[in-house]
Each structure stands twice: as C-alpha cells, then as structure tokens.
Amino acid sequence: MRIYLDLVTRSYLMSPPEHFVVEYAINPWMDTNAPVDTELAVKQWEGLRETLVRLGHTVHVLLPEIGLPDMVYAANGAFSVDGVVYGAKFKYPQRAAEAAAHRRFYETLGWRYHLASETNEGEGDFTYLPAAHGGLILAGHGFRTEVTAHAEAQEVLGRPVISLRLTDPRIYHLDVALQPLDDANIAYYPGAFSESAQKVLAQLFPDAVVATEEDALTFGLNLVSDGRNVVLNSEATGLAASLRSAGYVPVPVELSELKKGGGSVKCCVAELRG
C-alpha cells in the first residue's frame, strides 16, 4: 500500500483562455483550419481550475492578454524552485511576449527573477523532484529548449540538472513525455527519449510508472499530481488504470479544446515553488 508522505497543499498559476485560438502552427498538433470553440475552452479550463481548488490547492490567475492566444499554457512562462525563478525565453516569436507577463507576476510575489540568456520554455521542459537523489531537476531538449539552458538553470537555481534528449516531434516538450507523481517518482514514456536518456531514467527511477505511446499521444502524461491525486486528460484511460494500480488516485478532466493547441492539464498549470 502506498503511503502519501509527500501530499501537501500546492500553489499553481493558470491563465484563462479568453483569447485562445489556433491562428498559427508551431507544433504538430496545431491545425489552423480546425475551428476552436473559445467559450468551451474557457469552460473546460474553469473545470480544471475548480478541480485543483477542490483538491485543496491554491490557484493564482494570470490575466490573459490580447494577441497572446497561447498564454493559457501557463507552464511555459517560467520555472521556479524555492522562490527563485528562471524565466522563459521562447523559441517562437509568436509567444515571446508571454515571458514579460510572467516576469511581472513573479516580481509581485517578491521572488528573485532571472532573465534567461538561453532559449527555454519554462516548465514545458523543466521539472523538479525535491526528494529524488537529494533533489533533481529533470530537463528536456531537442525541440524547444536549448541544452545550454540546462547549465544556465543549474547556475540560477542551485540544483543538479539531468539533461534528457527528446526525439519524437509529436512530444516536443518534456511535460508531454514525463511528469512527477510525487516528490521522488515519475511517470514517463520511454519512446519519447533518446536511448541514453532512457537508460538514465531507468537507473534513476526504477519504480516509475512506465506509460505507453497511446498514453503519451492522448496527453495523459501532461498531468498534475499532488503526490496522491493525479489530474489528467480524460482520454488517457489506460494511464489512469496504471496509476490506480500504482496506488495513486486518477482525477480525469476534459480539455478537448485546449488539446487543439498542443497542450493539456500540465501545460495549463505552472507550479509555484516558493
């Protein structure tokens, strides 16, 4: 039986999709010919926010800005550890202005914000496990974040960084391939990574929940977990069953409209590690 030692109240940042449309394509999931129901997207987003609050967590809201339709994917704007923030520097110009909006938010908290020199997309490609091997940052590269950003993040945040190369263009961010389930363990899809990265993950996390390609392509791994409850895309039924078998509590949510932009639960939620 799993003992939930690391179940704590968490703080998150989200930004409502009031201006969400797919008017450009910067990942394989975006189709500018597929209509988006913005009203439904807002309703689904609100369902996700309410779910996190119901589970006992705090959700801060970053107001959306006109002309930034992808701002709903709040995880990409920065990466924080212990009140220190490594800011995003987006690869594509369509999203570049989002970084300034996130910077203003973190500065209102009084956190120490570091402007990135290297291209990175925040929690899209960084995640933190404080109880794994003394505290590790896992960092993806290959499509959006440059590997040089990993060294910069290590210097800024003072935590060891494990670099993991992504190889499947459909899984263009780390947060579509891998997420922490608690402070020491993960769920991930091995096929998203290079052979050497797969070996590293297998050594570091022998008890990981290993997901399938179907799990990954239904955005099941784009999840948010508090150590017990795992909020994930309702389409990922296979992964939900695996999580339940491992002792976690799957909490499915419907995010079909936001999937049209190439994101799901985690993409919409930045964790505030203060």
C-alpha positions in Angstrom: 0.0 0.0 0.0 1.3 3.4 -0.9 1.8 5.9 2.0 1.3 9.5 1.0 4.1 11.2 2.9 4.5 14.0 0.2 0.9 15.0 -0.2 1.0 18.8 0.5 -1.1 21.8 -0.4 0.4 23.3 -3.5 0.2 26.6 -5.3 -0.3 26.9 -9.0 -0.6 29.6 -11.7 -3.1 29.5 -14.5 -4.2 31.9 -17.2 -7.7 31.7 -18.7 -8.1 31.0 -22.5 -10.3 34.1 -23.2 -8.3 34.8 -26.3 -7.4 31.2 -27.2 -7.4 30.4 -31.0 -5.2 28.4 -33.3 -4.0 31.1 -35.7 -0.5 29.7 -36.3 1.1 26.3 -36.1 4.3 25.8 -34.1 3.8 22.2 -33.1 2.4 19.1 -34.9 -1.0 19.3 -33.0 -1.9 22.8 -34.2 -4.2 23.0 -37.3 -5.2 26.5 -38.3 -8.1 25.0 -40.3 -9.6 23.4 -37.2 -12.1 25.7 -35.5 -11.7 26.4 -31.8 -14.7 26.9 -29.5 -13.3 29.5 -27.2 -16.3 29.5 -25.0 -16.0 25.8 -24.4 -12.2 26.2 -23.9 -12.9 28.6 -21.1 -15.5 26.3 -19.6 -13.0 23.3 -19.7 -10.3 25.5 -18.2 -12.6 26.6 -15.4 -13.3 22.9 -14.7 -9.6 22.2 -14.3 -9.1 25.2 -12.0 -12.1 24.2 -9.9 -10.7 20.6 -9.7 -7.4 21.8 -8.3 -9.1 24.1 -5.8 -11.4 21.2 -4.7 -8.4 19.1 -4.0 -7.2 21.7 -1.6 -4.7 23.7 -3.7 -4.3 27.4 -4.3 -4.6 28.7 -7.9 -3.4 32.2 -8.8 -4.7 33.6 -12.1 -2.5 35.5 -14.6 -4.8 37.7 -16.7 -4.7 36.9 -20.4 -3.5 39.4 -23.0 -4.9 40.1 -26.4 -2.6 38.9 -29.1 -1.2 36.1 -27.0 -3.5 33.1 -27.7 -1.1 30.5 -26.2 -0.9 32.3 -22.8 -3.3 29.7 -21.5 -0.3 27.3 -21.4 1.0 29.0 -18.3 3.5 26.3 -17.5 5.8 27.6 -20.3 6.4 31.0 -18.8 9.0 30.2 -16.2 10.4 27.6 -13.8 10.7 28.2 -10.1 12.4 26.5 -7.2 12.4 27.8 -3.6 11.2 31.3 -4.6 13.9 31.6 -7.3 12.6 31.9 -10.9 14.3 31.0 -14.1 12.4 33.0 -16.7 11.4 31.6 -20.1 12.9 32.7 -23.4 10.5 31.3 -26.1 11.8 29.8 -29.3 9.0 31.2 -31.4 8.3 35.0 -31.7 4.6 34.4 -31.5 4.9 33.6 -27.8 7.9 35.8 -26.9 5.8 38.5 -25.1 4.4 35.9 -22.7 7.7 35.9 -20.8 7.3 39.6 -19.7 3.8 38.9 -18.4 5.1 36.1 -16.2 8.0 38.2 -15.0 5.6 40.9 -13.8 3.6 38.2 -11.9 6.7 36.8 -10.1 8.0 40.2 -9.2 4.7 41.0 -7.5 5.4 38.0 -5.3 8.8 39.4 -4.4 10.6 36.3 -5.8 14.1 36.5 -7.3 13.6 36.5 -11.1 16.5 35.7 -13.5 16.1 36.7 -17.1 17.3 33.8 -19.3 20.0 34.2 -21.8 19.4 30.8 -23.4 16.2 29.6 -25.2 13.9 27.7 -22.8 10.2 27.2 -22.3 9.9 27.0 -18.5 8.1 24.1 -17.0 7.4 22.8 -20.5 11.0 21.4 -20.4 11.9 21.6 -16.7 10.6 19.8 -13.7 11.8 19.3 -10.1 11.8 16.3 -7.7 13.0 17.6 -4.3 13.2 14.1 -2.7 14.8 12.2 -5.6 18.5 11.6 -5.1 18.8 14.7 -2.9 16.8 16.9 -5.2 17.0 16.8 -9.0 15.9 19.0 -11.9 15.0 17.0 -15.0 15.3 19.0 -18.2 14.3 18.2 -21.8 15.9 19.5 -25.0 15.6 18.7 -28.7 12.7 20.8 -30.0 12.1 23.9 -27.9 14.6 24.3 -25.1 18.3 24.5 -25.9 20.6 22.2 -23.9 22.7 25.2 -23.0 19.7 26.4 -20.9 20.2 23.4 -18.7 23.5 24.7 -17.4 22.1 28.2 -17.0 19.2 26.9 -15.0 21.6 24.9 -12.8 23.6 28.0 -12.0 20.5 30.1 -11.3 18.6 27.5 -9.2 21.5 25.8 -7.5 20.2 22.3 -8.2 21.7 19.5 -10.3 20.1 19.2 -13.7 19.8 15.9 -15.6 19.6 16.6 -19.4 17.2 14.4 -21.4 17.0 14.5 -25.2 13.6 14.3 -26.7 13.4 12.6 -30.1 9.7 12.4 -31.1 8.5 15.7 -32.7 4.9 14.9 -31.5 6.3 15.0 -28.0 8.0 18.3 -28.3 8.1 19.3 -24.6 9.3 17.3 -21.6 5.9 17.8 -19.9 4.2 15.7 -22.6 6.6 12.8 -22.0 7.3 12.8 -18.3 5.8 14.2 -15.1 6.5 13.7 -11.3 3.9 11.7 -9.5 5.3 12.7 -6.1 8.5 14.3 -4.8 10.6 11.3 -5.7 9.0 9.3 -8.5 7.7 9.9 -12.1 5.6 8.6 -14.9 7.1 8.7 -18.4 7.0 7.3 -21.9 10.5 5.9 -22.8 9.9 6.1 -26.5 9.9 9.9 -26.3 13.6 9.9 -25.4 17.0 9.1 -26.8 18.4 5.7 -25.9 20.9 7.2 -23.5 18.2 9.3 -21.8 16.1 6.1 -21.4 19.0 4.4 -19.6 19.4 7.4 -17.3 15.7 7.4 -16.4 15.6 3.7 -15.8 18.5 3.9 -13.4 17.2 7.0 -11.5 13.6 5.8 -11.3 13.3 2.0 -11.2 9.8 2.3 -9.7 8.4 4.7 -12.3 5.0 4.2 -13.9 6.0 3.5 -17.5 3.5 4.8 -20.0 2.6 3.7 -23.5 2.7 5.6 -26.7 -1.1 5.8 -26.6 -0.8 7.3 -23.1 1.5 9.9 -24.3 -0.4 10.8 -27.5 -3.6 11.3 -25.5 -1.7 13.8 -23.5 -2.0 11.6 -20.4 1.5 12.4 -19.2 0.7 16.1 -19.4 -0.6 15.7 -15.8 -0.5 17.5 -12.4 0.0 15.4 -9.3 0.0 16.4 -5.6 1.5 13.1 -4.5 -1.8 11.3 -4.3 -4.3 12.8 -6.7 -3.3 12.8 -10.4 -5.2 15.2 -12.5 -5.0 14.1 -16.1 -6.7 14.2 -19.5 -9.9 12.1 -19.5 -8.9 10.4 -22.8 -5.9 8.7 -21.1 -7.9 5.8 -19.7 -5.0 3.4 -20.0 -2.6 5.5 -18.0 -5.4 6.2 -15.4 -5.6 2.4 -14.8 -1.8 2.1 -14.4 -1.8 5.0 -11.9 -4.6 3.4 -9.9 -2.7 0.1 -9.8 0.4 2.0 -8.5 -1.6 3.5 -5.6 -2.5 6.9 -7.0 -5.9 8.4 -7.5 -6.6 9.5 -11.1 -8.8 12.6 -11.4 -9.8 12.9 -15.1 -10.7 16.2 -16.7 -11.9 17.1 -20.2 -9.7 19.5 -22.1 -10.5 18.7 -25.7 -10.4 22.3 -27.0 -7.1 23.1 -25.4 -5.6 20.0 -26.9 -6.0 21.7 -30.3 -3.1 23.9 -29.3 -0.9 21.0 -28.4 -1.4 21.0 -24.6 -3.5 19.6 -21.8 -3.5 19.7 -18.0 0.1 20.4 -17.1 0.6 22.9 -20.0 -2.2 25.0 -18.3 -0.7 24.8 -14.8 2.6 26.3 -13.5 3.7 25.1 -10.1 4.8 27.9 -7.8 7.6 26.5 -5.6 8.0 29.3 -3.1 
